[in-house]
């Protein structure tokens, strides 16, 4: 298999100060181990990460932006799910 036939991998990095992994980009690699090694070299050159996830792009299913009404509108009829009418005391800070 030539490198132009390698599968595409999506790369997620957890930073030293972060609690969750963030998508940082994509790369082609022959297998998961190579994808992790390449992701380390490409996306953590300044030692900003503590964990790397690699996921084959073919394994990801995403919703289409034009389908947002179908997916997210059903909650709009339940105002208690969007408590924007509550006042938050200043000492609580950012929520």
C-alpha positions in Angstrom: 0.0 0.0 0.0 1.5 3.3 -1.0 1.2 6.3 1.3 -1.4 8.0 -1.0 -3.7 5.0 -0.2 -3.3 5.3 3.6 -6.6 6.0 5.5 -7.3 9.4 6.9 -7.3 9.7 10.7 -8.9 12.4 12.8 -6.6 13.6 15.7 -7.8 14.6 19.2 -5.4 16.0 21.8 -5.9 16.6 25.5 -3.8 19.5 26.6 -2.1 19.7 30.0 -4.6 22.1 31.3 -7.7 20.6 29.6 -10.1 18.0 30.8 -11.3 16.9 27.4 -9.8 16.0 24.1 -10.1 18.6 21.3 -10.0 17.9 17.5 -6.8 19.4 16.2 -6.7 18.1 12.6 -6.3 15.1 10.3 -3.5 13.1 8.8 -2.9 10.0 6.7 -1.2 7.0 8.2 -1.0 3.3 7.5 -2.3 2.2 11.0 -3.3 3.6 14.4 0.2 3.3 15.9 1.7 5.3 13.0 -1.2 7.8 13.3 -0.4 8.4 17.0 3.3 8.8 16.3 2.7 11.2 13.4 0.2 13.1 15.5 2.7 13.5 18.3 5.2 14.9 15.8 2.8 17.2 14.0 0.4 18.4 16.8 2.5 18.3 20.0 5.8 19.8 19.0 5.8 22.1 21.9 4.8 19.4 24.4 1.3 20.9 24.8 -0.4 17.5 25.0 -0.7 14.7 27.5 -3.0 12.3 25.6 -3.7 11.6 21.9 -6.7 9.9 20.4 -6.7 8.8 16.7 -9.9 7.8 15.0 -10.3 6.6 11.4 -12.3 9.3 9.6 -14.4 6.6 8.0 -15.7 5.6 11.5 -17.1 9.1 12.2 -20.7 9.8 11.5 -21.8 13.4 11.8 -25.1 15.3 11.5 -25.5 17.6 8.5 -25.8 21.3 9.3 -29.0 21.5 7.3 -30.6 18.9 9.6 -30.2 21.0 12.8 -33.9 21.9 13.0 -34.9 18.2 13.0 -32.3 17.3 15.7 -32.4 20.3 18.0 -35.8 21.9 17.7 -37.7 19.3 19.8 -36.2 20.8 23.0 -37.4 24.3 22.2 -40.9 23.5 23.5 -39.5 22.7 27.0 -38.5 26.0 28.4 -37.1 24.5 31.6 -34.2 23.0 29.5 -33.1 26.6 28.7 -33.3 28.4 32.0 -32.4 31.8 30.6 -35.0 33.5 32.7 -33.1 32.8 36.0 -30.9 35.4 37.4 -27.5 34.2 38.5 -25.9 35.9 41.5 -22.6 37.7 40.7 -20.7 35.5 43.3 -21.5 32.4 41.3 -19.3 33.6 38.4 -19.3 32.2 34.9 -21.5 29.1 34.3 
